[in-house]
């Protein structure tokens, strides 16, 4: 590849990043530590031009892409690699026996959090449901109980601002005792639904639950801690994401679920109670 070809590829990819950023050219240049005229030369200058090394590295760091992708040497932006290299496991406990998720939750105090649970809201589990999930492991039962209580305390903090979104079918499956809940007695399920409704009422409006139709939309289990960190649940591990662009995309998707919600926050507690009577 000659210099003219490399320059053309670089210009195209720089223009792509500029469009995705939704910034003005002046703001884009400022974010890279260069002036607007230098950016214009890179984008539309009459002569083939490649950036200086420090500018190339600044672009790569700012937009979480690889220098090879910017120069046309690779089709991999580097985003996927960055995400997969940022995995932390649920088993990683600190000196207070807190999971990584709980530490991130604590560190994000005062920021808006968006949350999609895997089955039921884990901060609202009753002791009976926890015991059922622990599968006769006393150690796991104690761990889940302590985790539930800590997350509930964080959600009750005066500065808490939490939105939770999930498929309404997850509640219907639980109420019917189907799927993973097969074998859980009806009285236990009814008690759990009562407790969820009571807790949603107690925490509203700092905790807001929205339910969408899972036949129309899909959301992976995840938590967004403000705009600085996101964790996507993948079974035994969390995929930890620090890329601001990816976090913004996840937040926009989450907000789309809220806009499409069949059950809104002010209706959620009563809707859950209605399942108990069904």
Order of alpha helices (4+ residues) and beta strands (2+ residues): alpha-alpha-alpha-alpha-alpha-alpha-beta-alpha-beta-alpha-alpha-beta-alpha-alpha-beta-beta-beta-beta-alpha-alpha
